[in-house]
Amino acid sequence: MQGRRVIIAVTLVWMAGCSVDPPRKVTLAEEVPRGGQVVELDGVTVDRFRKDRLASRARLEQATLDREKNTLEGTGIRVVAETATITAPRGHGELGDKAVVLEGGVVMINEGHTVRSDRMIYDAAKETITAPGEVTVEGENFRARGRSLVMKRNEQLLEIEGPTTATITAVERGAK
């Protein structure tokens, strides 16, 4: 994946006085308010592109950009990507890095399956999501729990490390 550039756009919504100006798009590298190494932001949208196609959109209720450390931390996070939606109370990552850590009761809904864990780490370069702690995976007729999880997007593989428990319930299908 070398050479692939990730374009990050941030939508800043500034509610000043009675202003009815629409949100404006700026990049993190341009036009972010100057005047310090740490910038507090409300209503942030981070877009990630693969070539010319939107791959994911993350919305953060509040974010802190630290220019010196080159990091972005946020709260109230909702990420929508191709087939998955992920929500988390908080998260952080380095700008330009392709790894993002979501924490505090992370929930991912992907093609009818729900994955829950206290912490998930997304590595864009490897196209993997890892949950290094206890994890629960639920579907229409099953529930599985394990010590950790690794999902590899490019291999369409989900690995749950044991010890694991699983409950599978028969689903009645309508007569044809």
N, C-alpha and C positions, 0 to 999 in steps of 0.2 A: 504494500500500500504506500510505498515511498512515492513522494512527489504529489500525492493527492493533497490538495489544499482544502482546508475546512474554512468555510466562510461563516463568520459569526455575525449576526446582525442583532441589534438590541433595539427594542421599541421602548422608548421612554415616554411615559404619560405623566405630564406635569400638570397638576391641577392648581393653578395659581389664580387666586381671586375669582372672578366670574368669567374667566377665559373660556371660550368655546372652541379654541383651536384644536384641530384633530391631532392625534399622536403623530410624531414624526419619526422616521427611521434614521438611525445613525449606526455606525459600526463602533465596536469597542475601541478601536484604534483611533477614531476620529471623534471630535466634538463632544466627548464626555466632559462634563463640567470640570474645569481646572480648579486648582486651589488646594491641593492636598494629595497625599498618597492614598487615602482611603475615601471612597465615594459611596454614599448610601443611596440606593435606588429603589423606587416603588414601581410595580407593574412592569416587570422585565420579560421580554420574549427573546429566547435564544434559538435561532434557526441553524440547522446543520444540513449542508447540501452534499450530495454525491454527484459530482460533475455538475450538471445544470438542473438537477432534480432535488426537491426538498425531501430529505431523509427523515428528519425529526424536527419537532418544535417543542421547546420547553418553555413553560410559563412559570415565573416565580413571583409570588406576591411581594416579597421584599428581597433585596440582594445587596451584598457588600462587595465592591470591587476594590482590591488592594493592589495598587499599581506597583509598589515596591516588590511584593511577593509574587505578583502576576497571578493572583487567584481570584476566584469568584465564589462566594458563599451565598446560599439563599434559603428561604423558608417558603412554605406553601407551594410546593413544586408539583407540577403536572406535566408529564412528557407524553406526547403523542407521536408514535413512530409507526410506519407502515402497517403492521398488524397488531401492535401492542399499545396499551395506555398504562403509564406508570405514575403513581402518586406517592409522595413522601413529604413528611413534615419539614425535612431539612436536607441539604446536600452541599457538596463543595467539589471544586476541581481547579486544576491549573489551566490558565488560558493557553491555547496552543497545544496542550496535552490532550490526549484522546481518552483519558480516564476520568470518570465522574463517580463520586461516591454519594449514594443516597442513604439516609438513615432515619431511624425513629418510627419504624412501622411502615415499611415499604410494601405497596400492593401493586402487582402487575397483572393486568388482564390481557391475555393473548389468545385469540381464536377460541374463545369459550372456556379457557382454563384460567384459574386464578392462582397466582404464586404470592405467598406472604412470607416476609422475613424482616428482621429488625434492620438489616443492612444489605444493600446490593451495590456491586461495583460494576460499572459498564466500561469495557475497554473497546473503544471503536476500532483501534488498529487490529485487534484480534477478533473483533465481532463476537465478544463473549460477555455474558453477565454471570457474575459469581455472587453467591450468597454464603458468606463464610460462617454463618451461624445457623441455628435451627430454622428450618424451612417447612412450609406446608404448601402442597400443590393440590388443588381441587378442580374437578371437572364435573360433568353432568352426572356421572355414576361412580365417582371414586374420590378418595381423599388419601393422600400419602404424606408422611412426615419423615424428615431425615435430618442429619446433622449439618449438611451443607449441600449446595447445589451449584452446578456449572451448566450453563446453556450456551451452546455454540451455534450461532445463527447460520453460518455457512455450511455446517454439517447437519442442520436441523436435528440436533442432538441435545437431550436433557439428561444429565447425570445427577442422581441424588445419592450422596454418600451415607452409608449406614452408621449405626443401626437405623433401619427404616421400619416403618409400619405402614400398612396400606389397607384400606377398606374399599371393597368394590361391591356395588349394589346392582342387581339385575334391573334393566330398564325395559318396561313393557312397551312393545311396539304395537301400533294399531294394526288390525287385520287388513289385508290387501284385498 
